[in-house]
């Protein structure tokens, strides 16, 4: 398993929509890159002034990430992205 360090977060991107609201099926080239991801694992937090500041999300949260943020990694056939807490824009509730 991948365990992120400091304030890094391991996410798995959600699949993009394949059909528009009006029923038009999109090819993979015309789909927008998804920005909603599921948090798979989180690091312990960043050390600030000798104290560890915990990460603001937890495993299982759905989040909106900056487009093209983070580092893509493939582990055991699954694609993940490792990004910093600063690359998160919002938590989807």
Order of alpha helices (4+ residues) and beta strands (2+ residues): beta-beta-beta-beta-beta-beta-beta-beta
